[in-house]
């Protein structure tokens, strides 16, 4: 009577063997491949010998579970000795698995990375530009805030709105920067450099293109300080300085004082102020 047992079943239930292969795979995948291939060949060889014995040697009446176990252990020893030899089945299996491993790694490295949609790329660029703008001008805006008593975020937001986050800064005819982020025109007693550009003005609610002269500064810090002087010393902004403590009040105060001719200026500036506050909170947290 033959005991229903096989080395394949033994190996699959041997948790120590499986754990050892897992640990080896983590440390050295190629060594784990060779060991797995050798064990597979040993299983195959033992099953082959068992099949040959069953087909060529009739069972003896004296066979029992003890003799079956002894025969199986002997087969296991023979199979272990015959497996893992150069050019054998284990060698072939290991080479095929190694080719698959190398091919998989190369395919993973060569696989094209997902390309963000145009809208996602534009949004990412816009966010980076906005954050860069705030970082670049934070120190100058802090000085202007100290001189005016206005929140730094409001001043940064107005500079961002007037210059489209620095992307549409006023430039001189030769392309040199004016550093004028606030769109302050060269009127009144201004005696410094100027930059003449075409701008959009609103007359009776109708937009029209006009050539206007704008102040040009030697640095962005000069621009922020001149902006602070304009708000502090001009009577037209006196009410703004007293009541512009919220984003909406600040934006509406500027529009009422005639800072810009765009009838939607207050709404647009309020949105930029809220964006600035959100970006600043995200940076802090």
C-alpha positions in Angstrom: 0.0 0.0 0.0 1.5 3.3 -1.1 1.3 6.3 1.3 -0.3 9.3 -0.6 2.5 11.9 -0.1 4.8 13.9 -2.4 7.8 16.2 -2.0 5.9 18.9 -3.8 3.2 18.9 -1.1 5.9 18.9 1.5 7.7 21.8 0.0 4.6 23.9 -0.4 3.6 23.3 3.2 7.1 24.0 4.5 6.7 27.6 5.8 10.4 27.9 6.7 11.4 27.1 3.1 9.0 29.7 1.8 10.0 32.3 4.3 13.6 31.7 3.5 12.9 32.2 -0.2 11.0 35.4 0.5 13.8 36.8 2.6 16.4 35.8 0.0 14.4 37.5 -2.8 14.4 40.7 -0.8 18.2 40.6 -0.4 19.3 39.1 -3.6 16.6 38.4 -6.3 19.0 36.4 -8.6 20.2 34.1 -5.8 16.6 33.5 -4.9 15.8 32.6 -8.5 18.6 30.0 -8.6 17.5 28.4 -5.3 13.8 28.3 -6.4 14.8 26.7 -9.7 17.0 24.1 -7.9 14.1 23.2 -5.5 11.7 22.9 -8.5 14.1 20.6 -10.3 14.5 18.5 -7.1 10.7 18.1 -6.9 10.5 17.2 -10.5 13.3 14.6 -10.2 11.7 13.0 -7.1 8.3 12.8 -8.8 10.0 11.3 -11.9 11.7 8.6 -9.9 8.5 7.8 -8.0 6.6 7.5 -11.3 9.4 5.2 -12.8 9.4 3.0 -9.7 5.6 2.7 -9.7 5.6 1.7 -13.4 8.6 -0.7 -13.4 8.7 -2.2 -9.9 5.6 -4.0 -8.6 4.6 -3.3 -5.0 5.8 -5.9 -2.5 3.2 -7.4 -0.2 5.6 -6.6 2.6 5.5 -2.8 1.9 4.1 -0.6 4.6 4.2 3.0 5.6 7.7 2.7 7.0 9.2 1.3 3.8 7.3 3.9 1.7 8.8 6.7 3.8 12.2 5.2 3.6 11.9 4.9 -0.2 10.7 8.5 -0.4 13.5 9.8 1.7 16.0 8.0 -0.5 14.4 9.4 -3.6 14.6 12.9 -2.0 18.3 12.5 -1.4 18.9 11.3 -5.0 16.8 14.2 -6.3 18.7 16.7 -4.3 22.1 15.4 -5.4 21.0 15.4 -9.1 19.4 18.9 -9.1 21.3 22.1 -9.6 24.0 20.7 -11.9 25.3 22.9 -14.7 23.3 22.6 -17.8 20.4 20.9 -16.0 16.7 21.8 -15.7 17.4 24.2 -12.8 20.0 26.0 -14.9 17.5 26.5 -17.7 14.7 27.6 -15.4 16.9 30.1 -13.7 18.2 31.6 -17.0 14.6 32.1 -18.2 13.5 33.7 -14.9 16.5 36.0 -15.0 15.7 37.1 -18.5 12.1 37.8 -17.4 13.4 39.8 -14.4 15.7 41.9 -16.5 13.1 42.4 -19.2 10.5 43.5 -16.6 12.9 46.0 -15.0 14.0 47.4 -18.4 10.3 47.7 -19.5 9.4 49.5 -16.2 12.3 52.0 -16.7 11.5 52.5 -20.4 7.8 52.8 -19.9 6.6 56.3 -20.7 5.5 58.3 -17.6 1.9 59.5 -17.6 1.8 62.9 -19.3 -0.3 65.5 -17.4 -3.2 67.0 -19.3 -2.5 70.6 -20.7 -4.9 72.1 -18.1 -3.1 70.3 -15.3 0.3 71.5 -16.6 -0.9 75.0 -16.9 -2.4 74.9 -13.4 0.9 73.6 -11.9 2.9 76.3 -13.7 0.4 78.9 -12.5 0.6 77.8 -8.9 4.4 77.7 -9.0 4.5 81.2 -10.6 2.2 82.6 -8.0 4.1 81.1 -5.0 7.4 82.3 -6.5 6.0 85.8 -7.0 4.9 86.0 -3.3 8.2 84.8 -2.1 10.2 87.1 -4.3 8.3 90.3 -3.1 7.4 89.4 0.4 10.3 91.5 2.0 9.5 94.6 0.0 5.8 94.2 0.7 6.5 93.9 4.4 8.3 97.3 4.3 5.3 98.9 2.5 3.0 97.3 5.0 4.9 98.9 7.9 4.7 102.3 6.3 1.0 102.1 5.4 -0.5 100.0 8.1 -2.2 97.9 5.4 -1.9 94.1 5.5 1.1 92.7 3.6 -1.1 90.2 1.8 -3.3 93.1 0.3 -0.2 94.9 -1.0 1.2 91.7 -2.5 -2.1 90.9 -4.1 -2.4 94.3 -5.7 1.1 93.9 -7.2 0.1 90.5 -8.4 -3.1 91.7 -10.0 -1.6 94.7 -11.7 1.3 92.7 -13.2 -0.5 89.4 -13.7 1.8 87.7 -11.1 4.8 89.3 -12.7 4.1 88.0 -16.2 3.0 91.4 -17.7 5.4 93.8 -16.0 5.7 97.2 -17.7 8.9 97.4 -19.8 10.7 100.3 -21.5 11.0 100.5 -25.3 14.4 98.7 -25.1 12.9 95.9 -23.1 14.4 96.8 -19.8 12.2 96.3 -16.7 10.5 99.2 -15.1 10.0 97.3 -11.8 6.6 99.0 -11.7 4.3 96.2 -10.4 1.5 98.6 -9.4 0.8 100.3 -12.7 1.5 103.7 -11.3 1.5 106.4 -14.0 4.2 109.0 -14.4 1.9 112.0 -13.5 2.1 114.8 -11.0 5.6 115.7 -9.7 7.3 112.5 -11.0 10.8 113.3 -12.4 12.3 109.9 -12.7 12.5 107.5 -15.6 9.4 106.5 -17.5 8.2 103.7 -19.7 5.6 104.3 -22.3 3.3 101.4 -23.2 -0.1 100.8 -24.6 -2.6 100.1 -22.0 -6.4 99.5 -21.7 -8.4 102.3 -20.2 -12.2 102.5 -19.6 -14.1 105.6 -20.6 -17.8 105.6 -19.7 -17.5 101.8 -19.3 -16.0 101.3 -22.7 -12.6 99.8 -23.1 -10.0 101.5 -25.3 -6.3 101.3 -26.0 -4.2 104.2 -25.1 -0.5 105.0 -24.9 0.4 106.1 -21.3 3.6 106.9 -19.4 4.4 104.8 -16.3 7.0 105.3 -13.6 10.2 103.3 -13.9 12.2 102.3 -10.8 15.7 101.0 -10.1 14.4 98.0 -8.1 11.2 96.3 -6.9 11.8 97.6 -3.4 11.7 101.2 -4.8 8.4 100.4 -6.5 6.8 99.1 -3.2 8.0 102.1 -1.3 6.7 104.6 -3.9 3.4 102.8 -3.8 3.4 103.2 0.0 4.1 106.9 -0.3 1.3 107.3 -2.8 -1.3 105.8 -0.5 0.0 107.6 2.6 0.3 111.1 1.2 -2.5 111.3 -1.4 -5.8 112.7 0.0 -7.8 110.6 -2.4 -6.7 107.4 -0.5 -7.3 108.8 3.0 -10.6 106.9 3.5 -9.1 103.7 2.1 -6.3 103.9 4.7 -8.9 104.2 7.5 -11.3 101.6 6.3 -9.5 99.1 4.1 -9.2 96.4 6.7 -10.9 93.6 4.8 -10.2 92.3 1.2 -13.5 93.6 -0.1 -13.2 97.0 1.6 -9.7 97.5 0.4 -10.5 96.6 -3.2 -13.6 98.7 -3.2 -11.8 101.6 -1.6 -9.2 101.6 -4.3 -11.8 101.6 -7.0 -13.8 104.4 -5.4 -10.6 106.5 -5.1 -10.0 106.1 -8.9 -6.9 103.9 -8.7 -8.1 102.1 -11.9 -10.8 102.8 -14.5 -11.8 99.1 -14.9 -15.4 98.9 -13.6 -14.8 95.3 -12.4 -11.5 96.2 -10.7 -12.7 95.7 -7.1 -14.1 92.2 -7.8 -11.0 91.1 -9.7 -8.7 92.4 -7.0 -10.8 90.8 -4.2 -10.3 87.4 -5.9 -6.6 87.9 -6.1 -6.4 88.9 -2.5 -8.2 85.7 -1.5 -5.9 83.6 -3.7 -2.9 85.3 -2.0 -4.3 84.6 1.5 -4.9 80.9 0.5 -1.4 80.5 -0.9 0.1 82.1 2.2 -1.8 79.8 4.5 -0.8 76.8 2.5 2.9 77.8 2.8 2.7 78.4 6.5 1.0 75.0 7.2 
